[in-house]
Amino acid sequence: MKPILHPSLVNDPLGDPGLFVQFLYEKRAFLFDLGDLSPLTHADLLKVSHVFVSHTHIDHFIGFDHFLRAVFGRGKTITLYGPEHFIANVAGKLAGFTWNLVDRYAESLTLEVVEVHANRLHKATFRAIDRFQKNDEREEPFQDGLILDEPALSVSAAILEHRVTCLGFALKEKSHVNINKAELTAMNLEPGAWLNRLKQKIFEGAADDLAIPVPVGGNGAKESREYSLGELKKKLVTITPGQKIAYIVDTVYTPENVPRIVDLVRGADLLFCESPFIAEEEDRARDRCHLTTRQAGLLAKEAGVKQLKVFHFSPRHSHQTERMVREADESFRGE
């Protein structure tokens, strides 16, 4: 089974935190945090549809300008999520530029900004054509931790402590739809964009008698034939549990935070977890509201995640990154 979600850290473990998640077969990506984005290409940034910002400390938010510059003028709508006061943070960034000419052009960028509170989602819209003035403020319930719910995937958030509110995130593919390529060939069906439409209808729970037009014949076939969704599911599709990817940064190991983190990341296929400090530095980590390598491993073990990837190491440990990975791994495996 080919994974659909392909995550990679934006920087090395000593650099600014950030996670770039590409979608297989789609020109789409999610971005977690906006630190130094220079390793990402312009093409990478243009794929991003949603940005999830844990908090607005400089190493997590300084890349906002870089990102804005890349997507401006492309007619895109980007949704950004962040913690309490995030709308004001975005408004402040936008206010730092002069927008006197944008109203002379067609709409070039819309930012939908979502602020996560304990029991509500506060939303606002910033449009280039309005010189990025704040518009359309509204509120929606924040239920079951969900901040994004699409037919194929969801993103959940937990409110954590870092002396300021900091968000942890979990991206969950609801199910994985795998196409049997051998059977596709045997049925003389032409691969293409219709396979994405087929998957979308499956995610939406469409009726099995729905007619799906399918190209048939060799490469570049223009003829089509209608199949029922039920027939295509039976012959071509294997449905398995989807991937889960979690992202935890800048928080502290306390009786209040631990269950929130564990509940959020439980069962993740891959957990990206900060660990700025080595195992023996628990007092320092508590004072700085961060995790140690050992604590990252304990959280991953308790949550039953399959793989742990630690990062966001303190620069003071640049000479012992292998030790930090080893300590987290030993704690994760109970050694």
Sequence and secondary structure as in RCSB ss.txt:
>XXXX:A:sequence
MKPILHPSLVNDPLGDPGLFVQFLYEKRAFLFDLGDLSPLTHADLLKVSHVFVSHTHIDHFIGFDHFLRAVFGRG
KTITLYGPEHFIANVAGKLAGFTWNLVDRYAESLTLEVVEVHANRLHKATFRAIDRFQKNDEREEPFQDGLILDE
PALSVSAAILEHRVTCLGFALKEKSHVNINKAELTAMNLEPGAWLNRLKQKIFEGAADDLAIPVPVGGNGAKESR
EYSLGELKKKLVTITPGQKIAYIVDTVYTPENVPRIVDLVRGADLLFCESPFIAEEEDRARDRCHLTTRQAGLLA
KEAGVKQLKVFHFSPRHSHQTERMVREADESFRGE
>XXXX:A:secstr
   SEEEEESS TTS   EEEEETTSS EEEE  S  TTS HHHHHTEEEEE S  SHHHHTTHHHHHHHHTTS 
EEEEEEESTTHHHHHHHHHHTS  TTGGGSS  EEEEEEEE SSEEEEEEEEGGGTT EEEEEEEE  TTEEEE 
SSEEEEEEEEESSSEEEEEEEEESEEEEE HHHHHHTTB  SHHHHHHHHHHHHT  TT EEEEEBSSTT   EE
EEEHHHHHHHHEEEEE  EEEEE S    TTHHHHHHHHHTT SEEEEE  B TT HHHHHHHT  BHHHHHHHH
HHHT S EEEE   GGGTT HHHHHHHHHHHHTT 
